Each structure stands twice: as C-alpha cells, then as structure tokens.
C-alpha cells in the first residue's frame, strides 16, 4: 500500500465520499487484497473474492470509524468473501418442483433407525438459536406466538429462524 500518511489521507477522503479518492484507494489496496486472498481462498476464487471485496469497500468505506482500522477491515472483508465463496462451492442446487418428490422418495428409502440417527445429527449440527426454535415448535408443539413470547422476540423473527432451521435440517438430510 501507499505510505502511511498518503494512505490515511486517501482513506479520509474516501470516507467523506470523494469518488476519485475511492477509486485511488481501491487501486492502492488491490495488490494487498490479492496477496491476502491467495492465502485464504481457493485459487479459482481469488479474482472473485478480490472483486467482491473491493465492491464492499467502495460501498461501505464511509462507515469505517477509524482510518487506522482500514487494513484489518479490508482483510476481514476478504476473508469473509473467501469463506462465502467456499461455502457456495459446496452448496447444493435448490430443488426444483419435482425436487420435493425426489426428496420424499430419498428420505422414505431410509430405514426408521437410519432416518432417526440422521435427523439427530442434523439437529445437532444446527446453531443453538436455530435448534431452540425447532425444539420449541416441533417437539414442545408451541405456537409461533408462544415461542416469540418465551424468547422475547417478534413473531416474524421466530418464523424466519424456524424456516431457516428447517431448511438447514433438510439440506443436511439430503446431502
């Protein structure tokens, strides 16, 4: 990157929304971003990670609290983008209209004991906040309103979390 004082001035100018400063800042930090991405991404994802990360930087640099935190923030953005791309590589295609039937046949072909074990493992793989809503809804048979009241959260948030938890369980079972 540029020398400390040059870079700090560039960051400050970018933070106030100067388009030329933002463009210069992205040009200056691109080489460091690429080097860092090479260490944290699959080789095929480096260009995508750098491009997406620099777009995030361009959009959100105004929210950066301190210019001194820019480098660590940039590297955090790149690391997250590398992880996102890595997860996307292993993600399954969403099921189409016939996918529900295929999924039902696939799950029905497993024995009860195997399905029960798979379901246990799927539930254990959930983050705690997802597991909690699944257990309250599907095992304790509470309503969404009752769960929301117990957790002290809006019903919409509970519905969203329950939907995401069930999707994760389904993905686990079909993987």
C-alpha atoms as one frame of an Amber mdcrd trajectory, in Angstrom:
protein
   0.000   0.000   0.000   0.974   3.625  -0.147   2.911   5.242   2.664   1.004
   5.620   5.938   0.218   9.329   5.664  -0.742   9.131   1.961  -2.981   6.163
   2.639  -4.587   7.790   5.682  -5.422  10.917   3.667  -6.836   8.772   0.891
  -8.982   6.829   3.375 -10.275  10.042   4.940 -11.159  11.458   1.517 -12.898
   8.190   0.583 -14.838   8.261   3.857 -16.343  11.634   3.001 -17.433  10.259
  -0.385 -14.826  11.597  -2.815 -15.228   9.300  -5.875 -11.652   9.882  -7.060
 -10.318   9.020  -3.608 -12.395   5.844  -3.511 -11.070   4.802  -6.930  -7.486
   5.585  -5.889  -7.899   3.728  -2.594  -9.180   0.637  -4.401  -6.266   0.794
  -6.848  -3.766   1.177  -3.996  -5.117  -1.689  -1.914  -5.794  -4.114  -4.782
  -2.338  -5.740  -4.700  -2.531  -6.328  -0.929  -6.068  -7.647  -1.328  -4.945
 -10.086  -3.998  -1.993 -11.328  -1.905  -4.242 -11.845   1.098  -6.896 -13.625
  -0.992  -4.253 -16.005  -2.377  -3.592 -17.163   1.195  -7.246 -17.554   2.179
  -9.184 -18.562  -0.954  -9.182 -21.409  -3.409  -7.043 -20.342  -6.366 -10.093
 -20.260  -8.641 -11.892 -17.873  -6.275  -9.162 -15.244  -5.826 -10.331 -12.882
  -8.576 -13.972 -13.114  -7.494 -13.083 -12.602  -3.833 -10.953  -9.545  -4.587
 -13.566  -8.011  -6.878 -16.446  -8.563  -4.427 -14.345  -7.353  -1.502 -13.357
  -4.163  -3.272 -17.015  -3.528  -4.110 -17.852  -3.881  -0.412 -15.039  -1.489
   0.460 -16.258   1.066  -2.091 -19.820   0.885  -0.752 -19.044   0.835   2.949
 -15.844   2.828   3.447 -17.919   5.767   4.684 -18.971   3.705   7.704 -15.391
   2.949   8.739 -14.824   4.549  12.137 -11.033   4.960  12.066  -8.655   5.152
   9.127  -6.113   3.145  11.116  -8.513   0.182  11.075  -8.735   0.110   7.270
  -6.206  -2.678   6.632  -7.650  -5.063   9.192 -11.168  -4.259   7.962 -10.125
  -4.919   4.348  -8.591  -8.265   5.296 -11.699  -9.212   7.268 -13.886  -8.408
   4.257 -11.661 -10.551   2.029 -11.587 -13.449   4.490 -15.401 -13.396   4.737
 -15.742 -13.306   0.965 -13.375 -16.277   0.637 -15.462 -18.202   3.158 -18.676
 -17.265   1.350 -17.274 -18.498  -1.953 -16.038 -21.696  -0.319 -19.497 -22.383
   1.163 -21.123 -21.647  -2.186 -18.902 -24.232  -3.846 -20.323 -26.978  -1.615
 -23.920 -25.752  -1.660 -26.428 -27.933  -3.453 -28.665 -26.576  -6.173 -32.099
 -25.724  -4.851 -34.662 -28.364  -5.574 -36.997 -27.678  -8.461 -40.721 -28.502
  -8.471 -40.029 -32.228  -8.833 -37.356 -31.974  -6.146 -39.854 -32.354  -3.309
 -40.952 -35.712  -4.677 -37.343 -36.809  -5.144 -36.540 -35.710  -1.591 -39.514
 -37.594  -0.177 -38.517 -40.771  -2.045 -34.927 -40.377  -0.921 -35.903 -39.940
   2.735 -38.540 -42.695   2.584 -35.963 -45.155   1.280 -34.016 -44.905   4.538
 -34.950 -47.140   7.420 -36.552 -45.613  10.520 -33.424 -46.129  12.625 -31.148
 -44.585   9.985 -33.533 -41.677   9.457 -33.798 -41.074  13.204 -29.997 -41.077
  13.504 -29.638 -38.727  10.518 -32.245 -36.390  11.993 -30.420 -36.377  15.333
 -27.162 -35.483  13.605 -28.912 -32.795  11.549 -30.380 -31.216  14.678 -27.035
 -31.387  16.483 -25.420 -29.552  13.554 -27.740 -26.545  13.971 -26.531 -23.392
  15.705 -28.128 -23.061  19.159 -30.551 -20.255  18.188 -31.951 -22.387  15.346
 -32.111 -25.563  17.411 -34.036 -23.755  20.127 -36.908 -22.710  17.840 -37.128
 -26.151  16.205 -37.339 -27.852  19.588 -39.934 -25.403  20.882 -42.098 -25.669
  17.759 -41.746 -29.268  16.631 -41.112 -31.078  19.906 -42.836 -28.949  22.529
 -45.508 -28.015  19.943 -45.655 -24.355  20.953 -47.252 -21.846  18.610 -45.187
 -19.133  16.942 -46.759 -16.582  19.304 -45.827 -18.686  22.349 -42.268 -19.116
  21.136 -41.983 -15.385  20.433 -43.224 -14.595  23.916 -40.875 -17.096  25.548
 -37.870 -15.786  23.617 -38.902 -12.142  23.850 -38.630 -11.689  20.095 -41.046
 -10.638  17.339 -43.115 -13.428  15.775 -41.665 -12.601  12.340 -38.139 -13.217
  13.597 -39.206 -16.550  15.076 -40.886 -17.589  11.801 -37.805 -16.639   9.828
 -35.487 -18.511  12.173 -37.725 -21.593  12.129 -37.839 -21.561   8.326 -34.054
 -21.273   8.101 -33.565 -24.030  10.692 -35.860 -26.398   8.821 -34.064 -25.588
   5.563 -30.726 -26.414   7.149 -32.066 -29.716   8.503 -33.426 -30.564   5.067
 -30.118 -29.720   3.388 -28.295 -31.896   5.909 -30.658 -34.839   5.355 -30.442
 -34.599   1.577 -26.676 -34.132   1.427
